[in-house]
Amino acid sequence: MAPTHVLRCCQRGLAWIPVIFISLVVCWSYYAYVVELCILTIRSIGEKIIYLVFFHLSFGMFVWSYVKTIFSKPANPSKEFCLPKAEKERYEKEEKPEFQQEILWRAATIQSLCTCRVNNCVGFSNYKFFILFLAYSLVYCLFIAATVLQYFIKFWTLCRRKSAENCPKNELEDTRAKFHVLFLFFVAAMFCISILSLFSYHLWLVGKNRSTIEAFRAPVFRTGSDKNGFSLGFRKNIVQVFGDQKKYWLLPVFTSQGDGMTFPTRLVNIDPEQAPVTLYPEPSKSATDVTVSLLSESQNRLLSNEKQANNVEDYLADDNIKSAESETITVSMESES
């Protein structure tokens, strides 16, 4: 017991190393920009005020979203979805992956699970915060790189002249003092490039309503795997993460839809960008319209697809019996913008 406990404590301690590193870099960037650039370098009062105002706006939103990302408690599954103690021990003792999968599938069948999802480092409760953290960190780095560029060019030129005989002594001392400004531009540009690629990738995932692991391996439903199983259309996918109130989209407050355990899905093998399909008879008929919804809760969808299809067939059959005249069934498809 003791070695395991110590190992877990060490793992938790190591997990904070990236957080400490990023915090140190952010604190240094604040000092370098506010003190070294705005206070000691820029001479224009108006330029100082404009730079400081926009810097603190981007810095505040960046820190807010970062804190919400790392300190938001993960949405743990309900206890009903946990493996029984005996099954858990069997799973841990089993060495072959195929037998481990068999244990999981048996437990999923007993507990009426509809799909198997793998856990992520960023989960349901803080995914919106993570997206905003990437967005505001990108804005933060872009703002720093853009405003420091002219001073970077100036001091870089002075550094190249520092060995020249005609370089005044005061300029040499000024150049040494502005090492922070030079390094600040390099760091901001480097982080900007890396964050831009990661941010673009996660925007694509949000548009597809996929997790990172689902992008590499399609989620498995009872009817089989389907990479677009959770895609509801681009606009609804965005709402799943950011909520239906647009005024909160840019704020690091929780507005994501759902409970983190059940998710709306689409009918398998149907284009996710299409709206619900409506089957209805000609206007002269008095029969009630029949609507087959493309969206339902994941559990109900997997368990009732066949029932819905049978209901539609029964309706069409009964309607044909009641009416001697032939009628046309019209299928209207409206694409979601």
N, C-alpha and C positions, 0 to 999 in steps of 0.2 A: 504493500500500500504506500509506503513512504516514497520509494523511487518514482512511482507513478504520479504522486502528488507533486513531487519536486519537478518532474518533467513538465507537468501542466503549468506550474508557476513560471518555469523558464520560457515556455511557449508564449504565455501571456505577456511576459516581459519583452520578449523579442518582437512581439506584434506591435509594440509601441515605438519601435525604432523608426519606422517610416514616418510616423506622426511627429515624433520629436525632430526629425531631420527637416521635414517640411515647415514645421513651426519656426525653427531656427533660420531657415532661408527667408521666410516671410518677414520675420523680425528684422533681419539684416537689410532686406530690400526696403523696408519702411524707413530705417535709419538712413540708408544711402540716398533714397529719393528725397525725403523731407529735409534732412539736415545737410547732406553733402551737396545735393543739387539745388533744391529750392532756396535754402537759407544762405549757403555759403557761395554758391556759384551764380545763380540768376540775379541780375541787378534790377530788372524791371519789376516794380511793385505789382502792376497789373498782371504780368505774366505769372508771378509767384502766386497770386490769389487764384487765378483761373486753374493753374496746375494743381494747387493744393485742394481746391474744392472738388474737382473731378477725380483726383486721386483718392481722396477719402471716401467718396461715394462708391467707387469700384472696390476699394479696399474693404469697406464695411460689408457690402453684399458678398464679397468673396469669403471673408472670415465667417459671416453668419451661415452661409450655406455649407462651409467646411465643418463648422462645429456641429451643425445639425446632421451632417453625414456620418461623422465618427461617433457621436454620442447618442444617436437614435437607437433605441433598443430594437433588436430584430424581432420580427413577427414569428414566434415559434409556433409549430403545428400543435393542434389540440392533442391531448393525451390519447384520445381514441384512435389517432393515427400512428401511435407508437407501437413498436413490436412488443409482443408479450415477452416476459423475462426469459422463458425457455427458448423461444425462437431467436431472441437476441444472442443468447449464449451459443446456440447452434450456428448462427451466422458468423460470430466472431471466431469460432473454432474451425469453421469450414475454410479450406485453403483454395479450392477451385472456384473461379468466378462463376462458372455456369451453375454450380449448386447454390451459390449465394443468390444468384438471380432467381433460381427456382423458389428459394425460401421467401424472397421478397414478393414474387408473383402470387404465391399461395396466400401470404398475408394480405396482399392487395385485394384478392378475390373475396376473402372472408370479410374484410372491412368495407367492401363496396367502393374501392378507389377506382376512379375513372381514367387516371393517367399517372405516369411516373415522372416526377420532376427531380432533378438534382439540385442540391443547395448551391447558392451563389455567395461570393464574398460581399456583394451588395444585394440586399433583398427587397422584399415588397415594401417594407416600412420606410426605407430611406432611398429608394431608387430615384424619386423626383429630386431629392436633395443632392444626390450624386450628379445628376444631369445639370442642375443649376450650379453646382460647384465647378464642374468643367467649364460651363459657359462663362461664369464670372471670373474664373482664373484665367481664361483666354482673354477676356476683356482687360483684366488687370495687366497681363503681360504685354498685350498689344499697346495699351496706353503708355506703359513705361517705355517700351522700345521706341514708340513714335516720338515721344517728347524728349527722350534722352539722345536721340540720334544726332542732332546738330551739335550737342556738346561732346558726344563721343567722337565725332569727326574732328572737332577742334582740339581736344586733348590728345587724340591719337596722333595728330599732326605735330603737336608739341613734343610728344614722346619721341618721335622720330628725329626731332631736332635737338634733343637734349645733349647729344655729344658734339654738336657744332660749336665752334669757338665763339661765334657771334650771338649765341643764345643767352639772354640776360639771366642772372641768377634767380631773380624773383619768379620768372616763368618756370624755371626748373623746379623750384619749391612748390609752385602752384600745381604743376603736373603731378608731382608725387602725392599731393594732397587729394587729387582727384582720381586716384586709383579706384575708389569705390564707384565712381561714375562710369569708368571704362568697363569694369567687371559687371556692373549692373546691366549694361546693354547686352553683353554676351549671355548672361544668365536669362534675361527676359526673352531674348530671341530663341535660345535653346528650348526653354520651356514652352514657348509659344508654338513652335513647330511640333513638338511631341503631343501637347494638349490638343492641338487642332485635329490631328489624325484620330486620337481617341474620342474626341467629342463628335466628330463626323460619323464615326462607326456607331456610337451609341444613339445618335439621332436616327440612323438607318434602322437600328434594332427597335427603337420606339415606334417608328413608322410601320414596322412589320409585327409589332407586339410579340417580340421574342426576347428571351434571356440570352446571355452570352453563350451558354452551353447549348441551348436549343438552336442557335445559329450553326453549330457544328454537328449536332445530332438532333434529329427531329424528335419531338415528344411522342411517346407511345401511348395510344389510346387502346381501348378494348377492341376496336375495329382495326387496329394497326397503327403504324406511324404516319404522321401528317405534319410536315414542316409549317403549314399554314393553319394548323388546328385552332390557334387562338387569335388569328387575324380577323378583325371585324370590319376592315376597311380603314383607310389612312386616318380619317377624321376621328373615328371612334377609338382607334388605337391610341391617338394622342390624348383623348379624354380619359382613357383608362389610367394613364400615368399622371396627368396634370389636373384632372377633374373637369367638371362641366362649367365652372365659373372662371372665365378668362382673366378676371381682375386679380386672381391669386396665382396665375401661372408663373409669374416671374418672382414670386416671394417664396422663401424656403419655409413654407407651412404645409402641413400634410393635407392634401386634397385628392389623393389617388382614390379610385373607386374600388370597392370590393373589400373583402376581409383577409385576403392573403392565402386562403385555403380553397375557395371555389372561384372559378373564373368563367366568364361567358365564352362560348366557343361558336364556331360556325359548323354548318353541315359539311361533312367530309367530302372532298373533291368538288366543292363549289367555289367559284371565283369569289375571293374575299372582298373584292371591290364592288360587288353587286348587292343591291338592296333586296328585301324580301320578295318572294315570288307569289303573286296572287292569282289564284284560279277562280274564275267566275263564269257563269253562263251568260247567254245573251240577255239584253235588257228586258225582253218580253217575258222572260221567265221570272217566277217569284221565288225561286230557291235562294237560300242564304249564301253569301259569298264564303268561299273557303280560302283561308290564308295559311300558307305554310311558312312559318317564320324561319329565317336562316340563323337566328341567334337564339340561344337558350342557355341555361346554366349547364355547366359541363357534365354534371351527373345526369340531369334529366335528358340532355341531348343524347347521350350514349345509350341510355336505357329505353328511350321512347321514340327513336327514329323509326323503327319498324312499325310501332303502333300508329304513328302519324301517317306513314305511308298507307297502312291498311285503312285508316279512317277516310283518307282521300279516295281510295279505290271504292270503299263501300258507298260513299256519297255519290260518286259518279254512277255506280251500278244502280242504286235506288232511284236516282233521277231519271235514268234511261227507262226504268220500268214504269215510272209514273207518266212519262210523256211518250206518246207514240211518234211524235215528230222528232226529227233529228235536230240536234243542237250543236253549236260550236263552242268548244272550250278555248278561251282566249288566255294566253299567258303574257302578262305585261312585265317587262323587265325595266327597271329604272336604275341607271348607274349612279352610284353615290359620288358626288363631286368631292 
